[in-house]
Amino acid sequence: MKKVVLGLATLAMVFSCQNDQNDANSNDFQEVQVDMSDFTLLVEDDGLTDKSAKGAEKCHSMNNLEYRLQKDAGLAKKMYDVEYNTRKAIALKANAKGKPGGGSGGGGGTTPIYTGAITIPVVINIIESSPGKVTEAQINSQIAILNDDFNNNNSGTSSVPSEFAASVADINITFTRGAVNRKISSNTSWGTNDAMKFASQGGIDATDTANNLNIWVCEIGGGILGYAQFPGGASASDGVVIGTDFFGETSAGGIYGHGRTATHEVGHWLNLRHIWGDGRCNRDDYVSDTPTSDRANYNCPSYPTTHCRSNDMTMNYMDYVQDDCMYMFTTGQNDRMRALFVAGGAREGFVN
């Protein structure tokens, strides 16, 4: 088991009381209360996530989170607050739908979930061993893949089992190519402690993270495909890191060479957890329409694949399957992501 974030349970009770008091002073309190009793930043990994047949470690976002929690004493509270506001927005949306005239289209109330189209500029920071090793074709293909996946245009979606078909979501987020910053480096392994994000450590500094998604492309090492920073973290390190061989369409990435590592990591950047909740059957990803599971799935599993007495949604972008076998987000995941863009949300700079 990974190291427990000390004091998190105590902090949760304190934060919950504070937030409940804030709600008591608002008009929303009579409409919704937020249960945070299951929220955790603990990661269990004792045998839960085996490596793929290719030996790749799909994602180190939770490992990076553990590192950041140890470095930043205030991060746990920031992430708790982001989660609290996310759950409150989702609960208020549900309440609005239940009232006459409620929802985004009625006159009796408006949903707090941001419902408009979202455009996210992407700054790409490339640290490569020789000029042009990361090609223009890779860059352009990665932007196109993100746009396909976040607008429900992945051709694989036609294969979603009927059990999950009603949950498929069009996230309605468009990514646009921004500045491309390149730097030559002989470093063959940057690791997952964010050194590539700082010029002082040989990397490239982030560009205006309140208004741009920063993606760093470099040799991570250790067979790691990528990792992301969750909302609530420091602005200087905010963004996504992708291994050179797994960025965009590239034959070097093999089964992980079709750009879906970025889709998965951007999901984390937009506050999605792994589909299995990084724990046993009682650990959740905080999304109501994704089945409970106790492990990641790798390669290209057949349907049904059953754990925790339910069929795994192996084709979800937040599992660990190979690129060609992931092709959906759910409506519940859509709500979690869009809650970040409301006034006061962790990503509101992209729409305001």
Secondary structure per residue as TSV (DSSP state, phi and psi in degrees):
chain	resnum	aa	ss	phi	psi
A	1	M	-	360.0	140.1
A	2	K	-	-67.8	160.6
A	3	K	-	-62.2	132.7
A	4	V	-	-74.2	139.6
A	5	V	-	-74.6	106.2
A	6	L	T	-62.1	137.2
A	7	G	T	80.9	1.9
A	8	L	H	-65.4	-39.5
A	9	A	H	-63.4	-42.0
A	10	T	H	-64.0	-44.5
A	11	L	H	-59.8	-39.6
A	12	A	H	-59.9	-41.8
A	13	M	H	-66.0	-40.7
A	14	V	H	-64.6	-48.2
A	15	F	H	-62.9	-39.9
A	16	S	H	-62.0	-43.9
A	17	C	H	-62.2	-42.4
A	18	Q	H	-62.5	-45.5
A	19	N	H	-69.4	-36.3
A	20	D	H	-64.1	-36.9
A	21	Q	H	-65.3	-40.4
A	22	N	H	-61.2	-40.4
A	23	D	H	-64.5	-35.8
A	24	A	H	-63.8	-23.5
A	25	N	T	-92.0	6.5
A	26	S	S	-119.4	164.6
A	27	N	T	-71.0	-17.9
A	28	D	T	-75.0	-20.3
A	29	F	T	-59.3	-38.7
A	30	Q	T	-70.2	-14.5
A	31	E	T	-98.4	-32.7
A	32	V	-	-153.0	140.2
A	33	Q	-	-123.1	148.0
A	34	V	-	-108.6	123.7
A	35	D	-	-94.7	116.5
A	36	M	-	-111.1	14.9
A	37	S	T	-64.6	-23.6
A	38	D	T	-97.1	-1.5
A	39	F	-	-71.2	133.6
A	40	T	-	-149.5	153.0
A	41	L	-	-113.1	16.1
A	42	L	-	-81.3	139.3
A	43	V	-	-117.0	127.4
A	44	E	-	-101.3	130.9
A	45	D	-	-139.1	20.7
A	46	D	S	-77.9	82.5
A	47	G	S	86.8	3.3
A	48	L	S	-75.4	-34.8
A	49	T	S	-126.0	97.1
A	50	D	-	-75.6	157.9
A	51	K	-	-73.2	158.7
A	52	S	-	-72.2	172.4
A	53	A	T	-60.7	-25.0
A	54	K	T	-86.6	-1.6
A	55	G	-	77.9	14.4
A	56	A	-	-86.9	141.4
A	57	E	B	-95.4	107.0
A	58	K	-	-58.4	-46.1
A	59	C	-	-150.6	135.7
A	60	H	-	-116.5	28.3
A	61	S	H	-63.3	-42.0
A	62	M	H	-70.2	-33.6
A	63	N	H	-65.5	-41.3
A	64	N	H	-66.0	-36.4
A	65	L	H	-61.1	-44.7
A	66	E	H	-59.4	-42.5
A	67	Y	H	-61.2	-45.6
A	68	R	H	-66.8	-35.9
A	69	L	H	-63.7	-35.4
A	70	Q	H	-71.9	-28.9
A	71	K	H	-86.6	-25.9
A	72	D	-	-125.1	104.5
A	73	A	T	-64.9	-23.4
A	74	G	T	-92.8	-3.3
A	75	L	H	-67.6	-38.4
A	76	A	H	-58.0	-43.3
A	77	K	H	-67.0	-40.7
A	78	K	H	-60.5	-43.2
A	79	M	H	-71.3	-34.2
A	80	Y	H	-60.6	-44.7
A	81	D	H	-64.4	-40.3
A	82	V	H	-60.5	-44.1
A	83	E	H	-66.4	-41.7
A	84	Y	H	-59.1	-48.1
A	85	N	H	-66.2	-33.1
A	86	T	H	-64.3	-48.8
A	87	R	H	-65.9	-37.2
A	88	K	H	-63.9	-44.0
A	89	A	H	-62.1	-42.3
A	90	I	H	-66.3	-40.5
A	91	A	H	-66.1	-39.8
A	92	L	H	-66.0	-36.0
A	93	K	H	-62.1	-44.0
A	94	A	H	-62.6	-40.4
A	95	N	H	-63.8	-41.2
A	96	A	H	-63.0	-37.1
A	97	K	H	-67.5	-28.1
A	98	G	H	-83.7	-6.3
A	99	K	S	-102.0	151.0
A	100	P	T	-57.7	129.4
A	101	G	T	76.7	4.4
A	102	G	-	-75.9	175.9
A	103	G	S	88.9	179.3
A	104	S	T	-73.5	-17.4
A	105	G	T	-105.0	-3.7
A	106	G	S	-101.4	175.3
A	107	G	S	-96.0	-8.7
A	108	G	S	-89.1	-5.5
A	109	G	-	172.5	157.5
A	110	T	-	-123.1	143.5
A	111	T	-	-70.3	140.0
A	112	P	S	-79.7	-11.1
A	113	I	S	-73.6	130.6
A	114	Y	-	-64.7	125.6
A	115	T	-	-109.4	-8.1
A	116	G	S	-81.5	170.9
A	117	A	-	-64.8	144.4
A	118	I	E	-122.8	133.9
A	119	T	E	-117.9	128.6
A	120	I	E	-120.8	111.6
A	121	P	E	-69.5	142.1
A	122	V	E	-118.1	119.5
A	123	V	E	-95.0	126.6
A	124	I	E	-109.7	118.0
A	125	N	E	-107.4	109.2
A	126	I	E	-107.6	123.8
A	127	I	E	-115.1	110.0
A	128	E	E	-130.6	160.7
A	129	S	S	-80.8	-21.2
A	130	S	S	-149.8	152.1
A	131	P	T	-58.2	128.3
A	132	G	T	79.8	10.0
A	133	K	S	-59.6	-41.5
A	134	V	S	-86.9	112.5
A	135	T	-	-82.3	161.8
A	136	E	H	-60.4	-36.5
A	137	A	H	-62.2	-40.2
A	138	Q	H	-61.0	-46.3
A	139	I	H	-59.8	-51.2
A	140	N	H	-65.1	-38.2
A	141	S	H	-66.7	-36.4
A	142	Q	H	-65.4	-42.0
A	143	I	H	-61.8	-41.9
A	144	A	H	-64.3	-39.8
A	145	I	H	-66.3	-43.5
A	146	L	H	-58.6	-42.4
A	147	N	H	-66.7	-38.7
A	148	D	H	-61.1	-48.1
A	149	D	H	-72.1	-35.4
A	150	F	T	-88.8	3.0
A	151	N	T	-126.4	22.2
A	152	N	T	54.5	41.9
A	153	N	-	-113.2	16.8
A	154	N	-	-74.2	123.5
A	155	S	G	-61.9	-22.9
A	156	G	G	-68.1	-16.3
A	157	T	G	-61.1	-23.3
A	158	S	G	-64.0	-15.0
A	159	S	G	-95.6	3.6
A	160	V	-	-60.6	128.7
A	161	P	-	-59.4	150.4
A	162	S	H	-58.4	-29.1
A	163	E	H	-57.2	-33.3
A	164	F	H	-109.8	-2.0
A	165	A	H	-59.9	-37.7
A	166	A	T	-71.4	-13.2
A	167	S	T	-93.3	-8.6
A	168	V	B	-63.1	132.5
A	169	A	-	-120.0	143.8
A	170	D	-	-95.8	111.4
A	171	I	-	-75.2	-23.0
A	172	N	-	60.2	43.9
A	173	I	E	-115.9	128.9
A	174	T	E	-110.5	133.3
A	175	F	E	-105.2	132.4
A	176	T	E	-117.4	141.8
A	177	R	E	-72.9	124.9
A	178	G	E	-106.6	-144.1
A	179	A	E	-64.7	146.0
A	180	V	E	-117.2	115.5
A	181	N	E	-107.3	127.8
A	182	R	E	-118.9	146.6
A	183	K	E	-146.7	136.7
A	184	I	E	-90.3	134.3
A	185	S	-	-149.3	145.1
A	186	S	-	-90.6	-0.4
A	187	N	-	-67.7	121.7
A	188	T	S	-98.6	-1.9
A	189	S	-	-154.6	105.0
A	190	W	-	-88.8	-16.5
A	191	G	-	71.2	-163.1
A	192	T	S	-125.0	23.1
A	193	N	S	-104.9	22.0
A	194	D	S	75.7	14.7
A	195	A	G	-59.9	-33.0
A	196	M	G	-66.5	-10.8
A	197	K	G	-92.7	2.2
A	198	F	-	-134.2	123.5
A	199	A	G	-58.9	-32.2
A	200	S	G	-65.7	-16.6
A	201	Q	G	-112.2	15.7
A	202	G	T	95.3	-1.6
A	203	G	S	-97.4	-150.0
A	204	I	-	-127.3	126.9
A	205	D	-	-65.5	148.9
A	206	A	-	-67.2	153.8
A	207	T	-	-111.4	114.5
A	208	D	-	36.3	70.8
A	209	T	T	-69.8	-13.4
A	210	A	T	-72.7	-20.8
A	211	N	T	-128.4	3.5
A	212	N	-	-141.4	141.0
A	213	L	E	-83.0	119.4
A	214	N	E	-94.5	127.8
A	215	I	E	-116.8	124.5
A	216	W	E	-99.2	130.5
A	217	V	E	-115.1	119.5
A	218	C	E	-162.4	176.9
A	219	E	-	-83.6	106.3
A	220	I	-	-76.9	-42.9
A	221	G	-	93.3	167.0
A	222	G	T	67.4	18.3
A	223	G	T	71.4	14.5
A	224	I	B	-84.3	130.4
A	225	L	-	-81.6	-40.3
A	226	G	E	-178.4	174.0
A	227	Y	E	-160.9	163.7
A	228	A	E	-138.0	161.8
A	229	Q	-	-100.6	130.4
A	230	F	-	-73.5	157.9
A	231	P	T	-57.4	141.2
A	232	G	T	108.6	-15.4
A	233	G	S	-79.5	177.8
A	234	A	-	-63.7	139.7
A	235	S	G	-64.5	-33.1
A	236	A	G	-65.9	-22.5
A	237	S	G	-114.8	10.0
A	238	D	-	-70.7	127.8
A	239	G	S	148.1	-159.3
A	240	V	E	-129.3	142.9
A	241	V	E	-117.9	131.3
A	242	I	E	-127.2	135.3
A	243	G	E	-64.8	144.1
A	244	T	G	-51.9	-42.1
A	245	D	G	-77.2	-5.1
A	246	F	G	-121.0	14.2
A	247	F	S	-99.6	115.2
A	248	G	S	70.0	-166.0
A	249	E	B	-79.2	118.0
A	250	T	-	-155.5	131.1
A	251	S	G	-65.8	-24.0
A	252	A	G	-63.2	-24.5
A	253	G	G	-83.9	-8.3
A	254	G	G	58.1	-129.7
A	255	I	G	-68.1	-13.1
A	256	Y	G	-109.5	23.2
A	257	G	-	-103.1	27.4
A	258	H	B	-121.0	24.0
A	259	G	S	82.4	3.4
A	260	R	H	-83.7	-11.1
A	261	T	H	-60.9	-41.6
A	262	A	H	-63.7	-41.4
A	263	T	H	-58.6	-46.4
A	264	H	H	-61.2	-47.4
A	265	E	H	-71.5	-36.1
A	266	V	H	-64.3	-33.0
A	267	G	H	-57.0	-45.1
A	268	H	H	-62.8	-43.5
A	269	W	H	-59.3	-25.9
A	270	L	T	-100.5	22.7
A	271	N	T	82.3	18.8
A	272	L	-	-89.3	140.2
A	273	R	-	-92.2	171.2
A	274	H	-	-62.1	148.0
A	275	I	T	-60.6	-26.6
A	276	W	T	-93.4	0.3
A	277	G	T	78.6	7.0
A	278	D	T	56.8	40.6
A	279	G	S	-169.1	-165.6
A	280	R	S	-74.9	-169.2
A	281	C	T	-63.1	-20.4
A	282	N	T	-93.4	6.3
A	283	R	-	-102.2	129.8
A	284	D	-	-112.7	160.8
A	285	D	-	-93.9	7.5
A	286	Y	S	67.4	27.4
A	287	V	-	-125.5	127.9
A	288	S	T	-74.4	-24.2
A	289	D	T	-106.5	20.3
A	290	T	S	-111.4	134.5
A	291	P	-	-67.2	153.7
A	292	T	-	-73.0	139.1
A	293	S	-	-146.6	171.1
A	294	D	S	-124.6	17.5
A	295	R	S	-166.9	159.9
A	296	A	-	-78.3	154.3
A	297	N	-	-109.3	144.4
A	298	Y	-	-122.3	168.4
A	299	N	S	59.5	-125.0
A	300	C	-	-139.1	80.7
A	301	P	-	-69.6	151.9
A	302	S	-	-81.2	158.0
A	303	Y	S	-101.7	135.0
A	304	P	-	-86.9	143.8
A	305	T	-	-111.5	118.3
A	306	T	E	-113.5	128.6
A	307	H	E	-143.1	152.0
A	308	C	T	55.3	34.3
A	309	R	T	64.7	24.7
A	310	S	E	-148.3	161.6
A	311	N	E	-80.9	128.8
A	312	D	-	-68.0	142.5
A	313	M	-	-88.5	69.1
A	314	T	T	-63.5	-23.5
A	315	M	T	-84.4	2.5
A	316	N	B	-72.8	142.6
A	317	Y	T	-61.0	-18.2
A	318	M	T	-96.5	11.9
A	319	D	S	-92.6	-170.8
A	320	Y	-	-112.6	16.9
A	321	V	-	-69.5	166.6
A	322	Q	-	-66.3	160.5
A	323	D	G	-55.1	-42.1
A	324	D	G	-72.5	-8.7
A	325	C	G	-110.7	10.8
A	326	M	-	-119.4	131.5
A	327	Y	-	-159.9	28.6
A	328	M	B	-157.5	147.3
A	329	F	-	-109.3	163.7
A	330	T	B	-107.4	167.5
A	331	T	H	-63.5	-34.3
A	332	G	H	-66.3	-40.0
A	333	Q	H	-65.3	-36.9
A	334	N	H	-58.6	-43.9
A	335	D	H	-62.3	-42.9
A	336	R	H	-60.3	-45.1
A	337	M	H	-65.8	-44.9
A	338	R	H	-72.3	-21.3
A	339	A	G	-63.3	-21.0
A	340	L	G	-72.7	-18.4
A	341	F	G	-99.1	1.2
A	342	V	S	-74.9	166.3
A	343	A	T	-56.1	127.0
A	344	G	T	87.0	-5.0
A	345	G	-	-74.5	161.4
A	346	A	T	-65.6	-20.7
A	347	R	T	-120.9	23.2
A	348	E	G	-64.0	-21.0
A	349	G	G	-60.5	-19.4
A	350	F	G	-81.5	-13.4
A	351	V	T	-124.2	-9.9
A	352	N	-	-116.6	360.0
